[in-house]
């Protein structure tokens, strides 16, 4: 890829100023709010179907369309971060997200709801712009830890979304979920507009069309990106296998847990967010390979206690903590490594990387529900372990070749 970067001379000063603790925390909170917007609908599908008289066989389109919008955003919006002022891009996306959430919360027809969901998913990729901006501003010695802290907000947002949306919906209905999030999102946008420094990070001088074309070139010519993206695909397939299908055995007799009780398991998973900065610091110190193989091994091992769901809730909680810790460690390490060599292309790199993440998440979701119907929870545990084992074997084979 022949890219010319327009890099300022005071990058180190900008990094110190741009990565203050208040900014990093605001980034993490914004990422958590933004990613939660994608997942709020999952426990609300029955309420949405009733409100709009949509058949149960069709209401799943709400989730699908949100993911379609997210995938489109990865390809067409995230790369903008390499060629324009990321401060303005982030603030504009967050503000537009608040408008999209307002449209969802006030929708009066299925068509309006579906369109607003696509737009909401499209704009949720501000998460990746923020992660890329963090990596671009950070000095090499702080990049992994900074990306880890910001990414921890993503994990917390994913895991908290289900329980938060259920609790708010029980009080004020499903519309209150999206209207509340619109207020929170707008508040985050105002905070970012106030706190963010001017964007002096490295930027490409290429045209937008050239930047889009270069994404395929990056995937073709950068073996490190391909390796780490493949690990993301397999890792998040295992992650999605658990979190998509776990509601099925827990809601069914003899367990018959409520949505609120099931949502509490997400709180156990938040312990994985604690791995973010630690994994990032290890990557900063040159231990990325050791962190990767250790986390992949832990991911595989986590499926042993998860498989004991019908025998021990304690074992299930332990397995969830181990799985989320492992996934988070791999995810942060992957991003820290791929960002290190190309500061002018961080947005394109994260766009390519997250496409594989989306593929893995989708594959795990589809495969896990099908497997549960055929082989029950034992089959699901075997499927999740298989994805983890495939990731570990792939990494060991790749490490041997290099």
C-alpha positions in Angstrom: 0.0 0.0 0.0 1.5 3.3 -1.1 0.1 5.7 1.5 1.5 9.1 2.2 0.9 10.3 5.8 0.6 13.9 6.9 2.1 13.7 10.4 2.7 16.7 12.6 6.0 17.2 14.3 4.6 17.5 17.9 3.0 14.1 18.0 4.4 13.2 21.4 3.0 16.4 23.0 -0.4 15.7 21.4 -0.3 12.1 22.8 0.4 13.3 26.3 -2.3 15.9 26.1 -4.8 13.8 24.2 -4.7 10.7 26.4 -5.4 12.3 29.8 -7.4 10.1 32.2 -10.6 12.2 31.8 -10.4 11.7 28.0 -9.7 8.0 28.2 -12.6 7.5 30.6 -14.9 9.5 28.4 -13.9 7.4 25.4 -14.6 4.2 27.4 -18.0 5.5 28.5 -18.9 6.6 25.0 -17.9 3.2 23.6 -20.0 1.4 26.3 -23.0 3.5 25.5 -22.6 3.1 21.7 -22.1 -0.6 21.7 -25.1 -1.1 24.2 -27.3 0.6 21.6 -26.7 -2.4 19.3 -27.7 -5.0 21.9 -30.7 -3.3 23.7 -33.2 -4.8 21.3 -32.4 -8.5 22.1 -34.5 -8.8 25.3 -37.1 -6.4 23.9 -38.1 -8.3 20.8 -41.4 -9.5 22.2 -42.3 -6.0 23.3 -41.4 -4.6 19.9 -43.4 -7.3 18.1 -46.5 -6.4 20.2 -46.1 -2.7 19.8 -45.9 -2.8 16.0 -48.0 -5.9 15.4 -45.0 -7.6 13.8 -45.0 -11.4 13.5 -42.5 -13.2 15.7 -41.0 -14.7 12.6 -40.1 -11.2 11.3 -39.2 -9.2 14.5 -35.7 -10.7 14.4 -35.1 -8.4 11.5 -34.6 -5.6 14.1 -31.3 -7.3 15.3 -30.3 -8.3 11.8 -30.8 -4.8 10.3 -28.8 -3.2 13.2 -25.9 -5.6 12.4 -26.2 -4.8 8.7 -25.9 -1.1 9.5 -22.9 -1.8 11.7 -21.1 -3.8 8.9 -21.8 -1.0 6.4 -20.3 1.5 8.9 -17.1 -0.5 9.3 -16.6 -0.4 5.5 -17.7 3.1 4.6 -17.5 5.3 7.8 -14.6 4.0 9.8 -12.0 4.7 7.0 -12.9 8.4 7.1 -10.9 8.5 10.3 -7.6 8.2 8.3 -8.3 11.2 6.1 -10.3 13.8 8.1 -10.3 15.4 11.6 -11.2 12.5 13.9 -12.3 14.9 16.7 -15.1 16.3 14.4 -15.9 12.9 13.0 -16.4 11.4 16.5 -18.5 14.3 17.8 -20.6 14.3 14.6 -21.2 10.5 14.8 -22.2 10.6 18.5 -24.6 13.5 17.9 -26.2 11.8 14.9 -26.5 8.6 17.0 -28.6 10.5 19.6 -30.9 11.6 16.7 -31.2 8.0 15.5 -32.0 6.8 19.0 -34.7 9.4 19.3 -36.1 8.2 16.0 -36.2 4.6 17.3 -37.8 5.7 20.6 -40.6 7.7 18.8 -41.1 5.4 15.8 -44.8 4.8 14.9 -44.4 2.3 12.1 -42.3 -0.8 11.4 -40.7 1.0 8.4 -39.5 3.9 10.5 -38.3 1.5 13.2 -36.3 -0.6 10.7 -34.7 2.4 9.0 -33.8 4.0 12.3 -32.2 0.7 13.5 -30.1 0.5 10.3 -28.9 4.1 10.9 -28.3 3.4 14.5 -26.1 0.4 13.7 -24.3 2.4 11.0 -23.4 5.2 13.5 -22.4 2.8 16.3 -19.0 2.3 14.5 -17.9 5.4 16.2 -16.6 2.9 18.7 -13.9 1.8 16.2 -13.1 5.4 15.2 -12.5 6.1 18.9 -10.3 3.0 19.3 -8.3 4.0 16.2 -8.0 7.6 17.5 -6.8 6.3 20.8 -4.1 4.2 19.2 -3.0 7.1 16.9 -2.6 9.5 19.8 -0.9 7.1 22.2 2.8 6.8 22.5 4.2 3.3 21.8 4.8 2.7 25.5 1.1 3.5 26.4 -0.7 2.3 23.3 -1.8 -1.2 24.6 -2.9 0.1 28.0 -4.8 3.0 26.5 -6.6 0.8 23.9 -7.3 -1.7 26.7 -9.0 0.9 28.9 -11.1 2.2 26.1 -12.0 -1.3 25.0 -13.1 -2.3 28.5 -16.0 0.1 28.0 -17.1 -1.9 25.0 -17.1 -5.1 27.0 -19.0 -3.6 29.8 -21.5 -2.1 27.4 -22.1 -5.4 25.6 -22.6 -7.3 28.8 -24.7 -4.7 30.6 -27.0 -3.9 27.7 -29.4 -6.8 28.2 -29.9 -6.3 32.0 -30.1 -2.5 31.7 -32.7 -2.6 28.8 -34.8 -5.1 30.7 -34.8 -3.0 33.9 -35.7 0.2 32.1 -38.3 -1.4 30.0 -40.0 -2.9 33.2 -40.3 0.7 34.5 -41.1 2.7 31.5 -41.6 0.5 28.5 -39.3 -0.3 25.6 -39.4 3.3 24.2 -37.9 4.6 27.5 -34.8 2.4 26.8 -33.9 4.3 23.6 -35.0 7.7 24.8 -32.8 7.3 27.9 -29.9 6.2 25.7 -30.5 9.2 23.4 -30.0 11.5 26.4 -26.9 9.6 27.5 -25.4 9.6 24.0 -26.0 13.3 23.6 -24.3 14.0 26.9 -21.3 11.9 25.9 -21.1 13.9 22.6 -21.1 17.2 24.5 -18.4 15.9 26.9 -16.2 14.8 23.9 -16.7 18.2 22.2 -15.4 19.9 25.4 -12.5 17.5 26.2 -11.0 16.4 22.9 -7.9 18.2 21.7 -7.4 19.2 18.1 -6.6 16.2 16.0 -2.9 16.4 15.2 -2.5 12.6 14.6 -1.1 11.2 11.4 -3.5 11.2 8.5 -3.3 9.9 5.0 -3.4 12.3 2.0 -5.2 9.7 -0.1 -8.7 10.2 -1.5 -11.7 8.5 0.1 -11.9 6.1 -2.8 -8.3 5.2 -2.5 -8.7 4.6 1.2 -11.5 2.2 0.6 -9.5 0.3 -2.0 -6.5 0.2 0.3 -8.5 -1.9 2.8 -8.5 -4.9 0.5 -4.8 -4.2 -0.2 -4.1 -4.2 3.5 -5.8 -7.6 3.9 -3.9 -9.0 1.0 -0.4 -7.7 1.9 -0.4 -7.6 5.7 0.0 -11.1 7.2 -0.1 -9.8 10.7 -3.5 -8.2 10.1 -4.8 -11.4 8.5 -3.5 -13.5 11.4 -4.9 -11.3 14.1 -8.2 -10.8 12.3 -8.6 -14.6 11.9 -8.0 -15.0 15.7 -10.7 -12.3 16.3 -13.1 -14.2 14.1 -12.6 -17.5 15.9 -12.5 -15.9 19.4 -15.7 -14.0 18.9 -17.4 -17.0 17.4 -16.8 -18.7 20.7 -17.9 -15.7 22.7 -21.1 -15.4 20.6 -21.8 -19.1 21.0 -22.2 -18.6 24.7 -24.0 -15.3 24.9 -26.5 -16.1 22.1 -27.7 -19.4 23.3 -27.3 -19.3 27.1 -30.8 -17.9 27.5 -32.3 -21.1 26.1 -31.5 -23.6 28.8 -31.7 -21.0 31.6 -35.3 -20.0 30.6 -36.4 -23.6 30.1 -37.5 -25.9 32.9 -36.2 -27.0 35.3 -34.2 -23.8 35.7 -36.8 -21.3 34.5 -34.9 -18.2 35.4 -36.3 -14.7 34.7 -34.8 -12.3 32.3 -33.5 -10.2 35.2 -31.8 -13.2 36.7 -30.2 -14.2 33.4 -29.1 -10.6 32.9 -27.1 -10.8 36.2 -24.8 -13.3 34.5 -23.6 -10.4 32.4 -22.3 -8.7 35.5 -20.1 -11.8 36.1 -18.8 -11.4 32.6 -17.7 -7.8 33.4 -14.9 -9.2 35.4 -13.3 -9.8 32.0 -13.0 -6.1 31.5 -10.4 -6.1 34.2 -8.1 -7.9 31.8 -8.1 -5.1 29.3 -5.3 -2.8 30.6 -3.2 -5.7 31.9 -3.2 -7.4 28.5 -2.5 -4.0 26.8 0.5 -3.5 29.2 1.9 -6.9 28.4 1.6 -6.1 24.7 3.4 -2.8 25.3 6.3 -4.7 26.9 6.7 -7.1 24.0 4.8 -10.1 25.5 2.0 -10.1 23.0 2.7 -13.7 21.8 2.7 -15.1 25.3 -0.4 -13.2 26.2 -2.1 -14.6 23.0 -1.3 -18.3 23.6 -2.2 -18.0 27.3 -5.5 -16.3 26.6 -6.5 -18.8 23.9 -5.7 -21.7 26.2 -7.8 -20.1 28.9 -10.7 -19.6 26.4 -10.6 -23.3 25.6 -10.5 -24.3 29.3 -13.4 -22.0 30.2 -15.8 -24.3 28.3 -15.3 -27.1 30.8 -17.1 -25.3 33.7 -19.5 -23.7 31.2 -20.5 -27.2 30.1 -21.6 -27.9 33.6 -24.5 -25.5 33.5 -27.1 -28.0 34.5 -25.0 -29.3 37.4 -23.6 -26.1 39.0 -24.4 -22.4 38.6 -21.1 -21.7 40.4 -19.2 -23.5 37.7 -21.1 -21.6 35.0 -20.2 -18.3 36.6 -16.6 -19.3 36.8 -16.6 -20.3 33.2 -18.2 -17.0 32.1 -15.5 -15.0 34.0 -12.7 -17.0 32.4 -14.2 -16.8 28.9 -14.8 -13.1 29.0 -11.3 -12.5 30.5 -9.7 -14.5 27.8 -11.7 -12.9 25.0 -10.9 -9.4 26.2 -7.2 -10.2 26.5 -7.0 -11.5 23.0 -9.0 -8.6 21.6 -6.9 -5.9 23.2 -3.6 -7.7 22.3 -4.8 -8.1 18.7 -5.5 -4.4 18.3 -2.4 -3.2 20.1 -0.2 -5.3 17.7 -1.9 -4.4 14.4 -1.9 -0.6 15.2 1.8 -0.5 16.1 3.3 -0.4 12.6 0.9 1.8 10.7 -0.1 5.0 12.6 -1.5 6.6 9.4 -3.9 3.7 8.8 -5.4 2.9 12.2 -9.0 3.5 11.1 -8.7 1.2 8.1 -6.9 -1.5 10.2 -9.7 -1.5 12.8 -12.3 -1.6 10.0 -10.8 -4.6 8.4 -10.2 -6.3 11.8 -13.7 -5.7 13.0 -15.3 -7.1 9.8 -13.8 -10.5 10.9 -15.1 -9.9 14.4 -18.6 -9.4 12.9 -18.3 -12.5 10.8 -17.3 -14.6 13.8 -20.0 -13.2 16.0 -22.6 -13.9 13.4 -21.4 -17.4 12.8 -21.4 -18.2 16.4 -24.9 -16.9 16.9 -26.4 -18.8 14.1 -24.5 -22.1 14.8 -25.1 -22.1 18.5 -28.9 -21.9 18.3 -29.0 -24.6 15.6 -26.7 -26.8 17.7 -28.8 -26.3 20.8 -31.9 -27.5 18.9 -30.0 -30.6 17.8 -27.7 -31.5 20.7 -28.7 -29.4 23.7 -26.3 -27.5 25.9 -23.6 -30.2 25.6 -23.5 -29.6 21.9 -23.3 -25.8 22.4 -20.4 -26.3 24.8 -18.6 -28.5 22.3 -19.2 -26.0 19.6 -17.8 -23.1 21.7 -14.8 -25.2 22.7 -14.2 -26.1 19.0 -14.0 -22.5 18.0 -11.5 -21.9 20.8 -9.5 -24.9 19.9 -9.4 -23.8 16.2 -8.1 -20.4 17.3 -5.4 -22.0 19.5 -4.3 -24.5 16.8 -4.3 -21.7 14.2 -2.1 -19.5 16.4 0.4 -22.3 17.3 0.7 -23.2 13.6 1.2 -19.5 12.6 3.7 -19.0 15.4 5.8 -22.0 14.2 5.9 -20.7 10.7 7.1 -17.3 11.8 
